Amino acid sequence: MIKRKYAEFSIMTSKNNILKIFFRIVIKFFVFYFVLFLLYQWALSLSQPDPFTKATTNQTALFMQIFSSDITHKIINDKETGIFLNNQWITRIVEGCNGMNIIILFWALVWAFPARIKDKILFSLTGALLIWITNIMRIAFLSWIYYRHNEWFEQAHSVVFPGMIYGILVVLWLYWAHKTAKNFQKSTKTTSALS
């Protein structure tokens, strides 16, 4: 009887700990996301167009110049930049195209989970670089689709490529959650063995 009550108490304690950890992760996520979002909004106000959109445009044009030396880019107005092929406009890039919103979401997810600071920094930078490169390639392919097969552009822009970039975000996050959960289990087993 006493063993049974102890087992029930142990299960309840375990469930309470899991709920505490879950809510701690959720709160941390929202705090990190909010802080990063505010910093991003501040960075957007530094110049028009913002530095992230300018960098995205420049790097996309450099990538596309591998395939055609006739690619150029320029600032169109204070909110958008453009990529041109033979002086014909093929891509308009605005703030929402630069991938930073996805990177901020990724960073908030990484920093919400319990892990060593070194691991968080390394995974944050690696994942952000992967997302950034994927976004550059996304814009380049969308430009090609717009230039060659304009009728496919809306579907590719609205469905295919967002699915691809959010898919990468989900895969990275699942990997991180799995990795941190394994490390967390190891540390709790070590702690309970020492007790």
PEZIBEL-V453524 format. One record per residue. N is the residue number from 1. PSI is psi in radians with two decimals (* if undefined). Layout:
BEGIN
n = (N;N)
psi = (PSI;PSI)
END
This chain:
BEGIN
n = (1;2;3;4;5;6;7;8;9;10;11;12;13;14;15;16;17;18;19;20;21;22;23;24;25;26;27;28;29;30;31;32;33;34;35;36;37;38;39;40;41;42;43;44;45;46;47;48;49;50;51;52;53;54;55;56;57;58;59;60;61;62;63;64;65;66;67;68;69;70;71;72;73;74;75;76;77;78;79;80;81;82;83;84;85;86;87;88;89;90;91;92;93;94;95;96;97;98;99;100;101;102;103;104;105;106;107;108;109;110;111;112;113;114;115;116;117;118;119;120;121;122;123;124;125;126;127;128;129;130;131;132;133;134;135;136;137;138;139;140;141;142;143;144;145;146;147;148;149;150;151;152;153;154;155;156;157;158;159;160;161;162;163;164;165;166;167;168;169;170;171;172;173;174;175;176;177;178;179;180;181;182;183;184;185;186;187;188;189;190;191;192;193;194;195)
psi = (-0.79;-0.71;-0.70;-0.79;-0.68;-0.72;-0.74;-0.74;-0.73;-0.74;-0.78;-0.75;-0.74;-0.77;-0.71;-0.71;-0.73;-0.75;-0.72;-0.79;-0.76;-0.87;-0.59;-0.75;-0.78;-0.78;-0.78;-0.74;-0.88;-0.65;-0.87;-0.76;-0.78;-0.79;-0.81;-0.68;-0.77;-0.73;-0.69;-0.75;-0.68;-0.78;-0.58;-0.51;-0.10;-0.64;2.84;2.15;2.87;2.77;-0.51;-0.70;-0.69;-0.80;-0.73;-0.79;-0.83;-0.82;-0.58;-0.76;-0.74;-0.76;-0.76;-0.46;-0.26;-0.60;-0.39;2.19;-0.08;0.13;2.30;2.94;2.70;2.87;2.23;-0.85;-2.93;-0.06;-0.24;2.70;2.96;2.70;2.41;2.50;2.08;0.74;0.24;2.21;2.20;-0.32;2.35;2.20;2.16;3.11;-0.72;-0.21;-0.16;-0.10;-0.08;-0.57;-0.67;-0.70;-0.71;-0.76;-0.77;-0.83;-0.75;-0.69;-0.75;-0.82;-0.25;-0.50;2.53;2.15;2.95;2.55;-0.77;-0.79;-0.71;-0.78;-0.85;-0.81;-0.63;-0.81;-0.75;-0.82;-0.73;-0.70;-0.76;-0.77;-0.75;-0.84;-0.74;-0.70;-0.70;-0.81;-0.64;-0.83;-0.70;-0.80;-0.67;-0.66;-0.77;-0.77;-0.77;-0.70;-0.73;-0.66;1.22;-0.55;-0.33;-0.19;-0.87;-0.76;-0.77;-0.72;-0.67;-0.47;-1.02;-0.99;-0.63;-0.68;-0.68;-0.83;-0.66;-0.53;-0.74;-0.74;-0.80;-0.76;-0.79;-0.78;-0.74;-0.72;-0.82;-0.78;-0.74;-0.79;-0.80;-0.58;-0.73;-0.77;-0.66;-0.74;-0.73;-0.76;-0.62;-0.59;-0.71;-0.74;-0.78;-0.52;-0.56;-0.40;*)
END
